[in-house]
Amino acid sequence: MKSWLPPLKRIVAVFSFLPRLCGLTPRTPILPSKVATAAVPSEEVSGGGDEGDLFYSASIGEVLASRYVIKRKLGWGIYSNVWMVEDTEKPNTYFALKALTTLGTVSSEIHELEYLERIRDADPSHRGYRHVPHMFDHFMLKCALGHPHRCFVTDLMAESTVSFAARSRNNCLPLKLTKRITKEIIFALDYLHNVCNIVHTDIKPSNILVGCSDMEELINRLEPVKYLSGSDGVQVPQSQPLNMSCLPELQEGGIHAKLIDVGVACWADKVDQHFTDVYELVLGDSLFPREASDRAIPILQTLVFGDFPSHMLERGKYTLEHYNPNGRLKIDPESRGSLEMSIKDLGSLPDIDIFIDFLKRMLRLDPEQRASLDELLQHEWLKEVM
């Protein structure tokens, strides 16, 4: 039998017909258009003097807040770019400096400073504290065009699990390491949810960073800074996470993980989100297509997990667009899949039935039926990792 995941992605690829058949307007597409997808840059290259440029364009060697020297660019996202800096007050001490865009700085919807302060101060003795970001400093600066940018100075990590796993066979990390990272992220969620009252809302492999026990040696072995041509031809630093392949002698036991980026988090007393990243870490592929829009997710969840309970459909914001009064999808593909089918068809895994049970306990559609963090930590699939 062929793997079920590629057919799932083909099903999603034709969801452009859903707006017409489900009564949606052309302005509410299920998936981004090809034009919109192609327009997404592979690298944020600011620094052209453009008035529309909202990213902070730093230069290697630049000193920020009379203290932090820019050493290299680590990465970027929708609302920020991130730089490795050296602290001049503590020579040979390095941090990650996150500079928000102007929009990220002035938006009333982003409360990252409040979240980072709560995370820093709530309970440093908690088991999850080591696996969340720690803010050491923050300040405001203005770029040459006068745009304001809020900056956060946090602990330095090496790279995301995306790039780290990409150098492994089939884009999969060793199973035991995956289990340990999973356990550490559960510790992080326990701290965020139950101590800080924060819901992350954006758990994904690119927001799970790994570091090692010898970051100083890793920094000493880094390749030189690379540059790209900016919009006006000026050379700007390229994103270069700290590649841990520079330490071929590094052992799995020297690797640890953090769940980062609380920029779009929210305050809440109860968590209602899926943690599907374990699937991707183990199998090297995403459970759902990355290009799927938020409005497509309920349909994909129905395809994989079955029909939503009636009490959830009654509260759903887009229920009338996607579902008939009897609770069935307006467009119900002929074939559905299951976690068991998608996993077992991808090849043999140790303890595959135990792994499937672990996932199913996390990924139940009804939040009230999902396993708690403590229940996940006690699950048999994680027993071999301390």
Buried (B, 14 or more C-beta within 10 A) or exposed (E): EEBBBEBBBEBBEEBEEBBEEBEBEEEEBBBBEEEEEEEEEEEBBBBBEEEEBBBBBBEBEEEBBEBBBBBBBBBBBEBBBBBBBBBEEEEEEBBBBBBBBBBBBBEEEBBBEEBBBBBBEBEEEBBBBBBBBBBBBBBEBEBEEEBBBBBBBBBBBBBBBBBBBEEEEEBBBEBEBBBBBBBBBBBBBBBBBBBBBBBBBBBBBBBBBBBBBBBEEBBEBBEEBEBBEBEEEBEBBEBBBBBBEBBEEBEEEEBBBBBBBBBBBEEEEEBEBBBBBBBBBBBBBBBBBEBBBEBBEBBBBBBBBEBBBEEBBEEEEBBEBBBEEEBEBBEEBEEBBBBBBBBBBBEEBEEBEBBBBBBBBBBBBEEEEBBEBEEBBEBEBBEEBE
